[in-house]
Structure formats: C-alpha cells, structure tokens
Amino acid sequence: MDNQFRPQGFSILPVVVKNLLIINIIFFLATWAAEVVWRIDLSDYLGLHYIGASDFRPYQFVTYMFMHGNFAHIFFNMFALWMFGNTIENAWGPKKFLIFYFVCGIGAGLTQELVQYIQLHDIIANYEYVRIGNRSIPVDEYLNMLTTVGASGAVYGILLAFGMMWPNSRIYIYFAIPIKAKWFVIIYGLIELFSGFSSVDNVAHFAHVGGMLFGLILILYWRYKDGSWRPRFLHRDRNQNGWPKSDWEYNKERTDDHRRTDEILEKISKGGYNSLTEEEKEFLFKQSKKS
C-alpha cells in the first residue's frame, strides 16, 4: 500500500520547523517594513552577495536563508518546509534536523558562489565596466547587484531527505497528481540542473542543486558513520538459527516493514504525529535510519 502524504496541522509542528517558520516570517515582515518606512533594502545587508563584491560579509551565508524576494517566494518555501520538514524532524529529532537544514542552506550558498565565480571570472579579470541595458556601470557596482536570497537551497535538501527516507510515499502535485517521492525528487533535481545551464531568469537554480548535493553528502556520511552504508549481506540480522537471513527472509521483512511504514505515515497524515503510539514512533525512527 502506497502512502498518501499530506501535511498536518500547525499546532503539532516540531520545535525546529515551527521556529524556522516564525523566524522567516519575521524577517519577511521586517524587510517589508524597512522598505516602506525607511527606504532601506535589508537584502543589501543580509542577502548573500558575490564573495568578491565589496558588500559581501561572511555572515550572509546564514542570513540569506531568511530573506525572500516576494510573497510567493516565501510562501512556497515555507509550505515545503512545513510539509516535508515536519515528518523528517519527528523522525530525526530537532538537533539532527537543524544541523541538516543549515548544512544544506550554507552548502547551497557555497555552490552559488562557486558558479558565480566561474561565470564572472573573465569579466572581473578583463573589464572595468559592465553594460546593463543602455548604460555601463563599474564592475564592483555590478557585483554588488548579484544578491542571493531565500531558503530554497535548504528546502531542496529537505525534499531530498524525504525522498530518500520514504521513497514510495505518494506526493500530490497541485493536490491532484500523485507521484512517488523518489521520482518527485529526481525530476525536480533534473529540472533545476537543466534550468541552471539553460535559464536566464533570476532564480538561483544551482543553489537548489547545491542544497540537494550537500544534503546527499551529509546523509551518506551519517550512514557511513553508523555502518548502514555497507552491503546488505554484511549487516543483515540473523535468524533464530544464528545464520544471516536468507534473501527470502530478508525481502519478506523489508516488504512488511515498508507496508507498516506506509500505514504509520498514513496515520500521521490523518491524525498528526501525536496520534502515534510510542512503539509506532520508535518503529518509524528506526526505519528512517535504515532508509
């Protein structure tokens, strides 16, 4: 039975997701207020500038994740954080989830900086002015215009984690089109990679890919650290006779575990995480470490 994954209510959000939502909304309202009242664009100070620009500051690798360009930008990022981060934090715990979130976000920023360096190296080395429309501006002024904002890199990392932990859970695109989480992640990743090479919009597509890449590296590191990276036959449980479980025993156990995981996730989608018994929470946690 495939699980139909749907978000649950705000009142039962785990602590990190809840506070990330609140902080992002506060930053968004503060940005709007500063622009209206004082004509100050906080993105000039808190957005991630190109590392070679005069306005770049190291702290921007963190603060840029809490800045958003418009309502649609923050809405879709926070919706995805709520929808997927909720279940992941409940499975991992707040500390591990918070580390993962910031590693993906900072990794996305580093990826964006690297891509910009490759793209701008020739301009910086050989030109003093850059033509924008019908006028030319100094290179340094142009570099300060390149500002990255948004939690998208961290959110794409969360999306990857969900797809790796519960690959067969069904996600509803536009609340109508069902697709398994693993295909959803792969398709979105390929779209962002293709868009990064072909698109001329103002979206930091490579930052999204970077968030997924750093998330993948961290998950693989955690699996290596706890030994779950090894081939299945090296860490299979033993049966009652003391021998490693046969393929039939192993596959049957995996099928039963997947079926029970889907049932628990469906229970979460209907009644929230708090509707689970302690035994069900423990089972879901153990399965998340195996995935």
Backbone torsions as a table, in degrees:
resi	resn	phi	psi	omega
1	MET	NA	120.4	176.4
2	ASP	-76.8	141.4	179.4
3	ASN	-84.2	140.6	174.7
4	GLN	-99.4	106.2	-173.5
5	PHE	-89.6	123.2	176.7
6	ARG	-133.0	149.0	-178.8
7	PRO	-67.7	157.9	177.9
8	GLN	-111.4	-177.0	-170.7
9	GLY	-76.0	156.3	-177.6
10	PHE	-64.8	-32.7	-173.6
11	SER	-64.5	-19.4	-179.2
12	ILE	-114.1	25.9	176.4
13	LEU	-69.4	140.7	173.1
14	PRO	-68.3	163.3	-165.6
15	VAL	-63.6	-42.3	-176.0
16	VAL	-69.3	-47.0	178.6
17	VAL	-59.7	-44.8	-179.4
18	LYS	-59.6	-46.4	-178.5
19	ASN	-70.7	-33.4	175.1
20	LEU	-63.7	-41.3	176.6
21	LEU	-60.9	-46.8	-178.2
22	ILE	-63.1	-46.8	-178.2
23	ILE	-63.1	-42.5	179.1
24	ASN	-62.6	-41.0	179.3
25	ILE	-66.6	-40.7	177.9
26	ILE	-60.9	-46.1	178.9
27	PHE	-61.7	-39.4	-179.5
28	PHE	-65.2	-44.5	178.7
29	LEU	-66.9	-37.8	178.3
30	ALA	-65.2	-38.3	177.9
31	THR	-63.0	-43.8	179.0
32	TRP	-64.3	-44.8	-178.8
33	ALA	-65.0	-42.3	-179.6
34	ALA	-63.2	-35.9	179.3
35	GLU	-70.3	-42.6	-176.4
36	VAL	-73.5	-43.8	-172.6
37	VAL	-84.5	-48.4	-173.1
38	TRP	-111.4	0.2	-177.5
39	ARG	57.6	38.1	178.5
40	ILE	-111.7	130.5	176.5
41	ASP	-96.0	105.3	-177.9
42	LEU	-62.9	-20.7	177.8
43	SER	-63.3	-25.9	176.9
44	ASP	-65.2	-24.8	-177.9
45	TYR	-104.8	-35.6	-172.9
46	LEU	-107.7	-17.3	174.9
47	GLY	-71.6	159.5	-178.0
48	LEU	-86.1	109.3	176.9
49	HIS	-85.3	162.1	174.5
50	TYR	-59.2	138.9	-171.2
51	ILE	-63.2	-20.5	178.1
52	GLY	-93.7	0.6	-178.8
53	ALA	-84.3	153.5	-178.4
54	SER	-67.5	-24.1	-179.4
55	ASP	-87.4	-0.6	-179.3
56	PHE	-70.6	137.6	173.1
57	ARG	-135.5	140.9	-177.7
58	PRO	-56.8	-35.2	-177.9
59	TYR	-63.5	-16.3	-178.5
60	GLN	-66.3	-19.4	175.9
61	PHE	-63.7	-22.0	176.8
62	VAL	-99.5	-47.5	-172.8
63	THR	-67.7	-27.4	-177.4
64	TYR	-62.7	-25.0	-178.5
65	MET	-68.6	-18.4	-178.0
66	PHE	-103.0	5.1	178.9
67	MET	-104.6	141.0	178.3
68	HIS	-137.9	147.4	-173.4
69	GLY	-75.7	-33.8	-177.7
70	ASN	-158.4	179.3	-175.7
71	PHE	-63.9	-42.8	-179.4
72	ALA	-61.4	-38.8	-179.7
73	HIS	-60.5	-51.8	-178.4
74	ILE	-71.8	-34.3	-178.1
75	PHE	-61.6	-50.2	-176.4
76	PHE	-70.3	-34.7	176.2
77	ASN	-65.6	-44.9	-178.7
78	MET	-71.2	-33.2	176.5
79	PHE	-63.1	-44.0	179.1
80	ALA	-67.2	-38.7	176.7
81	LEU	-61.0	-43.6	178.5
82	TRP	-65.7	-43.9	-172.4
83	MET	-69.8	-45.4	-174.9
84	PHE	-100.6	-36.8	-177.7
85	GLY	-64.4	-31.2	-179.6
86	ASN	-54.4	-55.0	-176.8
87	THR	-69.0	-37.9	-178.5
88	ILE	-65.7	-44.9	179.9
89	GLU	-64.5	-38.0	177.8
90	ASN	-63.3	-30.9	179.5
91	ALA	-82.1	-39.4	-175.4
92	TRP	-89.7	-31.9	-169.8
93	GLY	97.8	158.1	-173.3
94	PRO	-64.7	-41.4	-176.0
95	LYS	-63.4	-49.7	-178.7
96	LYS	-64.4	-39.5	179.6
97	PHE	-66.0	-41.8	-179.2
98	LEU	-64.6	-42.0	177.0
99	ILE	-60.1	-45.5	-179.1
100	PHE	-61.7	-43.9	-178.2
101	TYR	-59.2	-48.0	-177.1
102	PHE	-74.0	-33.7	175.5
103	VAL	-62.2	-43.6	178.6
104	CYS	-65.5	-43.3	-178.5
105	GLY	-66.7	-46.6	178.7
106	ILE	-67.5	-39.2	176.9
107	GLY	-61.2	-38.0	176.8
108	ALA	-63.3	-41.7	178.0
109	GLY	-63.5	-42.8	178.1
110	LEU	-62.7	-39.8	178.3
111	THR	-63.7	-43.2	178.4
112	GLN	-61.5	-41.9	179.2
113	GLU	-63.4	-42.4	179.9
114	LEU	-63.1	-45.0	179.7
115	VAL	-63.5	-42.8	178.5
116	GLN	-63.8	-38.2	178.3
117	TYR	-60.9	-44.9	178.9
118	ILE	-62.9	-42.1	-177.5
119	GLN	-71.1	-33.3	-171.8
120	LEU	-101.5	-5.9	-174.2
121	HIS	-55.9	-44.5	-178.5
122	ASP	-65.9	-41.3	-179.7
123	ILE	-64.0	-46.2	-177.8
124	ILE	-64.6	-37.7	-175.5
125	ALA	-76.2	-27.9	-168.9
126	ASN	-120.0	-7.8	-175.1
127	TYR	-131.1	151.3	175.5
128	GLU	-103.6	-21.8	-179.1
129	TYR	-130.3	152.7	177.1
130	VAL	-124.4	134.4	-178.9
131	ARG	-86.4	122.9	177.2
132	ILE	-119.9	108.5	-177.1
133	GLY	65.1	-120.5	-178.3
134	ASN	-104.4	17.2	179.4
135	ARG	-138.6	159.4	179.0
136	SER	-111.3	138.7	179.8
137	ILE	-128.3	154.6	177.4
138	PRO	-59.6	149.6	-178.0
139	VAL	-57.9	-41.1	-178.5
140	ASP	-63.1	-39.5	176.8
141	GLU	-64.0	-40.1	178.4
142	TYR	-64.0	-42.6	-179.5
143	LEU	-63.0	-35.8	178.8
144	ASN	-69.7	-17.2	177.7
145	MET	-78.9	-17.3	-176.7
146	LEU	-85.5	93.6	-175.7
147	THR	-121.8	130.1	178.4
148	THR	-105.2	131.8	178.3
149	VAL	-136.6	155.6	172.0
150	GLY	118.1	155.3	179.5
151	ALA	-92.1	11.7	-172.9
152	SER	-59.9	-40.4	179.7
153	GLY	-59.5	-45.6	177.5
154	ALA	-65.3	-39.0	-179.2
155	VAL	-66.6	-39.5	176.8
156	TYR	-64.8	-33.6	174.5
157	GLY	-64.3	-40.6	177.3
158	ILE	-63.9	-41.1	177.7
159	LEU	-60.0	-43.3	177.7
160	LEU	-61.0	-44.9	-178.7
161	ALA	-60.4	-43.0	179.3
162	PHE	-62.4	-42.9	179.8
163	GLY	-64.1	-32.9	179.1
164	MET	-78.3	-33.4	-177.2
165	MET	-80.2	-40.5	-179.2
166	TRP	-131.3	68.9	-171.9
167	PRO	-62.4	-27.4	-176.0
168	ASN	-97.7	3.2	175.6
169	SER	-68.0	141.1	-179.0
170	ARG	-89.8	131.4	175.3
171	ILE	-110.4	138.3	-179.3
172	TYR	-101.1	110.1	177.0
173	ILE	-75.6	128.8	-175.7
174	TYR	55.5	27.5	178.1
175	PHE	62.2	16.7	-175.2
176	ALA	-137.4	-34.8	-173.3
177	ILE	-101.0	112.9	-178.7
178	PRO	-80.9	140.4	176.3
179	ILE	-151.9	142.0	179.0
180	LYS	-67.8	145.8	-174.3
181	ALA	-57.6	-38.8	-176.9
182	LYS	-64.2	-38.2	178.9
183	TRP	-75.0	-34.5	177.0
184	PHE	-59.3	-45.2	-179.3
185	VAL	-66.4	-46.1	-178.4
186	ILE	-62.5	-44.5	-178.7
187	ILE	-64.0	-46.1	180.0
188	TYR	-63.8	-40.1	178.2
189	GLY	-62.0	-44.2	179.3
190	LEU	-66.9	-37.9	177.9
191	ILE	-61.7	-45.1	-179.9
192	GLU	-65.7	-39.5	178.8
193	LEU	-64.9	-45.7	178.8
194	PHE	-64.1	-42.4	-179.2
195	SER	-64.6	-34.5	179.2
196	GLY	-61.1	-35.5	-179.1
197	PHE	-86.0	-26.1	-170.8
198	SER	-113.4	-23.1	-173.1
199	SER	-84.3	150.0	177.5
200	VAL	-117.1	19.7	179.6
201	ASP	-81.8	-175.7	-177.3
202	ASN	-96.2	17.2	-179.5
203	VAL	-88.5	134.4	-179.2
204	ALA	-83.6	74.6	-175.9
205	HIS	-61.9	-39.7	-179.3
206	PHE	-68.2	-27.2	174.7
207	ALA	-64.9	-39.1	176.9
208	HIS	-61.9	-45.6	178.1
209	VAL	-62.9	-40.0	178.9
210	GLY	-62.9	-39.4	177.0
211	GLY	-61.0	-41.4	177.8
212	MET	-67.9	-40.2	-178.5
213	LEU	-64.5	-47.0	179.3
214	PHE	-66.9	-34.5	175.2
215	GLY	-63.7	-42.1	178.7
216	LEU	-62.9	-45.3	-179.9
217	ILE	-60.4	-43.2	-178.9
218	LEU	-66.3	-42.9	178.6
219	ILE	-62.9	-43.4	178.6
220	LEU	-64.4	-36.6	176.7
221	TYR	-64.2	-45.6	178.6
222	TRP	-60.3	-40.2	179.6
223	ARG	-67.4	-39.3	176.9
224	TYR	-63.4	-41.4	-177.5
225	LYS	-64.1	-39.2	-179.0
226	ASP	-94.1	4.2	173.9
227	GLY	87.1	-0.9	-176.3
228	SER	-79.0	-0.5	176.5
229	TRP	-77.4	-17.3	-172.7
230	ARG	-68.8	157.1	176.6
231	PRO	-54.1	148.1	-172.5
232	ARG	-54.4	-42.9	-172.9
233	PHE	-67.9	-15.3	-179.8
234	LEU	-83.4	-19.3	-179.2
235	HIS	-133.1	26.6	174.4
236	ARG	-70.9	147.0	173.2
237	ASP	-66.6	157.1	179.3
238	ARG	-96.0	151.1	179.1
239	ASN	-83.2	-173.6	-174.2
240	GLN	-67.4	-16.9	178.0
241	ASN	-90.2	-1.9	178.3
242	GLY	90.8	0.1	179.5
243	TRP	-95.0	151.5	173.0
244	PRO	-56.1	140.9	-176.1
245	LYS	-61.6	142.2	178.9
246	SER	-69.3	168.6	177.1
247	ASP	-57.2	-40.8	-178.3
248	TRP	-64.7	-45.8	180.0
249	GLU	-64.0	-43.8	-177.8
250	TYR	-64.0	-46.9	-177.9
251	ASN	-67.1	-36.8	177.7
252	LYS	-64.9	-42.5	178.6
253	GLU	-63.5	-42.1	178.1
254	ARG	-61.8	-42.7	179.7
255	THR	-63.2	-44.2	178.8
256	ASP	-63.4	-40.8	178.9
257	ASP	-63.8	-42.5	179.4
258	HIS	-63.6	-41.1	-179.8
259	ARG	-64.0	-43.1	-179.2
260	ARG	-68.9	-37.7	177.2
261	THR	-60.4	-44.1	178.4
262	ASP	-61.2	-40.3	179.5
263	GLU	-64.4	-40.3	179.7
264	ILE	-68.0	-42.1	178.4
265	LEU	-63.8	-35.8	176.9
266	GLU	-67.1	-35.9	176.9
267	LYS	-65.3	-37.9	176.8
268	ILE	-64.0	-42.8	-177.7
269	SER	-64.3	-25.7	-178.8
270	LYS	-92.8	-42.1	-173.1
271	GLY	-120.6	0.8	179.9
272	GLY	86.1	164.4	-177.1
273	TYR	-61.3	-34.9	-177.4
274	ASN	-69.3	-10.9	178.1
275	SER	-78.9	-10.0	-178.8
276	LEU	-79.0	150.6	171.7
277	THR	-78.2	164.7	178.5
278	GLU	-60.4	-37.0	179.6
279	GLU	-66.4	-39.2	178.1
280	GLU	-67.6	-38.9	177.0
281	LYS	-62.8	-42.9	179.7
282	GLU	-65.0	-40.7	177.9
283	PHE	-62.2	-44.9	-179.6
284	LEU	-63.6	-39.4	178.5
285	PHE	-62.7	-45.4	-179.6
286	LYS	-65.1	-37.8	178.9
287	GLN	-67.5	-34.5	179.5
288	SER	-65.3	-30.2	178.7
289	LYS	-77.7	-25.1	177.9
290	LYS	-80.0	-28.4	-170.6
291	SER	-66.6	NA	NA
